[in-house]
Amino acid sequence: MSLSSLPNLPVQPSRLQADLDALQVITDPDLPYTRPAFSDLDIQGRKWLKAQMENAGLEVHVDTAANLIGRRKGLSSKHPVIMMGSHIDTVRSGGRFDGIIGVLGALEVIRTLNDVGWTTQHDIEVVNFTCEEPNAFSISPLGSKLMSGAVTAEQVRRAELADGTTLSSLIDRLGGDHQNLEDVLRGTQDIHGYLELHIEQGPVLERKQIPLGVVTAIAAPLRATVTLSGVADHSGATMMNERYDALCAAAEVVLAVERLCGNPEITDTVGTIGHIEVSPNMVNIIPGLVELRVDIRSTKQEFLDKLQGEFEAEVTRIAHRRSIEHDLSWTSIEEPVPIPNKMQQLVMEACQDLGYPFEHLPSRAAHDASRISDISPVGMIFVPCKDGKSHTPEEWANIDDIARGTEVLGRSLLKLDAELV
Ligand SMILES: [Zn+2]
């Protein structure tokens, strides 16, 4: 099939807007915009989404990991599917666009295919992945990890909170089936390509006034918990040269992260200590114990490796010099995901076909695409968001930008469909 014969997909901003409006009111009214995975609100949102999928003519099913999947038949089911998706769950006091436009954009693409009466060669799946955002079990993104095998069914079945809540029970609550979680696993033969539209969650596109981003790589987080144990003592009676102050050591560790990650030779890398617990946390007691959690992200594996070593050495050095004890454990070591050139090219050409300016840029946040990349070529399309803000009620993306992103999503899908395996 020649690419010039591909149809123009008539994306309707008003339909996208109506969907965004409908979903944004499914929130905790006192805490907009809050629709946490597994909550009643999530169930309500998914029910609404299922109805929209059915209205668009999709065959809808919920897989055993509770991923909500709508399928549109292609000319032949012999081929692997092409998948588009993201997530509609939110963090607490999150936004109306993160993840959501990836699902609603995919749905709009399906409606435009219906409008022009186009049948793709491959079956198309629109997926709302279960629980992309962090959960109390520290297994996220959940649905895409189960689908790709990044987490095993057994690990998920073992996940339980101190109060006895199991992850299995929550998955079942959404219509999944924890006893058969293995069934969601897909292999490299099953998916021809995966496309995800997302807000940038950063300021680059807005600052440059460029409507579209072609994502080049997805950064991965490296996370550690550090415990520093000094000696708690009276703040008045203990002289300065006789102290083993864990918080002073922690302060040095915080600044070390800033210095190490701010090294100008290390690009595309950020580091944060966003969590700190001080004990006993009293005004008249020298802090005896501090726990810190560090989050370092980069799109380059070599930098993560380097920083992992440097950070460990720095914590050891600080603790030794202050004669206090320390413990460091890496809680998450993930690898950055390079987006295959072929998929970048595809999205870029889709932008060019439509006459939209674009910019290549990395994603600093993780996405469902990060995990699906283990089993399929993935492509990601970014649209600008106001002031680069995300995971906050102020998160905002312009409907015209979302519509353009949806057009690029649709065009990329058609291009991917035009090539057979
Ligand atoms: Zn997201």
Residues whose N, C-alpha, C, O or C-beta is under 5 A from the ligand:
A	BS01	ZN	D98 G99
